[in-house]
Amino acid sequence: EAQVTQNPRYLITVTGKKLTVTCSQNMNHEYMSWYRQDPGLGLRQIYYSMNVEVTDKGDVPEGYKVSRKEKRNFPLILESPSPNQTSLYFCASSSGQVSGQPQHFGDGTRLSIL
Amino acid sequence: KNQVEQSPQSLIILEGKNCTLQCNYTVSPFSNLRWYKQDTGRGPVSLTIMTFSENTKSNGRYTATLDADTKQSSLHITASQLSDSASYICVVTDRGSTLGRLYFGRGTQLTVWP
C-alpha cells in the first residue's frame, strides 16, 4: 500500500531537548516536504526537497533542520525545541510538483513543547 | 506578493444541499491549482488538480473550476453528505522556481448537518 509514514504520532517534550520526527515514503517519490499546521493559519511549508541531497527552505524554516540522504526518508530535526514549535506537523511526498502530481500526506505528528 | 485567499472561512449546510467554495490567487507564473480535503486530525487528501489549460474537473460529487484569467477557482459540492464535513484547502504551485513553490490557502471549514 502506498503511504507516507510519520513517527512519532504524538510527542510531549521539554524546551531544548533535541528531537527528530521521521518521515518515510514507499512510492519512490522525488519530492518531499514538511508542513506545520496551526489554528487559523492553515498549512505552512517548513522545508522541501526535490531529490537526494537537494533541499530548500519554505515559509517558516527557522528552528528546523532537514536532511535527505536517501530518497525514501526525510527527517525533520528540532535542535533546540521551543514552545512556539508546538504544532501539528505533516510530511508529504509526490512524484512532481510542477507537473501537477498530487501530494500524499502522512497522518501527522502532534508535538507539544513545554 | 504571491497569495491564496479562500472564502468563506467556514460554512454550515444541511445534508443533501449543494455548496460552492471559492479560491482567489495572485501566484504568478501559475503552474497548477489543487483542492484538498482534510478531515479533522488527518492529513489532506487530493480531490482535484488543474493546470492552466483546464477549466473544469470532477471527482464524484466534487467539481472544481478554474478561470486562469481572473485567477479564481471554485469547488462545488453536490448533494452534500455528513462525511463531507472537513476543511477544504486550495493550493497553487508556482512555475517560476525549478522546485515548484507551493502556496496554501487557509482553508474553508465545511460542516454538514443532518
Chai-1 contact restraints between the chains, C-beta under 6 A:
chainA,res_idxA,chainB,res_idxB,connection_type,confidence,min_distance_angstrom,max_distance_angstrom,comment,restraint_id
A,G42,B,F104,contact,1.0,0.0,6.0,A-B,restraint_1
A,G42,B,R106,contact,1.0,0.0,6.0,A-B,restraint_2
A,G42,B,G107,contact,1.0,0.0,6.0,A-B,restraint_3
A,L43,B,F104,contact,1.0,0.0,6.0,A-B,restraint_4
A,M50,B,L99,contact,1.0,0.0,6.0,A-B,restraint_5
A,D56,B,L99,contact,1.0,0.0,6.0,A-B,restraint_6
A,F90,B,G43,contact,1.0,0.0,6.0,A-B,restraint_7
A,Q97,B,T93,contact,1.0,0.0,6.0,A-B,restraint_8
A,Q97,B,G100,contact,1.0,0.0,6.0,A-B,restraint_9
A,V98,B,S31,contact,1.0,0.0,6.0,A-B,restraint_10
A,V98,B,R95,contact,1.0,0.0,6.0,A-B,restraint_11
A,V98,B,G100,contact,1.0,0.0,6.0,A-B,restraint_12
A,G100,B,N32,contact,1.0,0.0,6.0,A-B,restraint_13
A,G100,B,I49,contact,1.0,0.0,6.0,A-B,restraint_14
A,G100,B,T51,contact,1.0,0.0,6.0,A-B,restraint_15
A,P102,B,S46,contact,1.0,0.0,6.0,A-B,restraint_16
A,P102,B,I49,contact,1.0,0.0,6.0,A-B,restraint_17
A,F105,B,G43,contact,1.0,0.0,6.0,A-B,restraint_18
A,F105,B,P44,contact,1.0,0.0,6.0,A-B,restraint_19
A,G106,B,G43,contact,1.0,0.0,6.0,A-B,restraint_20
A,D107,B,G43,contact,1.0,0.0,6.0,A-B,restraint_21
A,G108,B,G43,contact,1.0,0.0,6.0,A-B,restraint_22
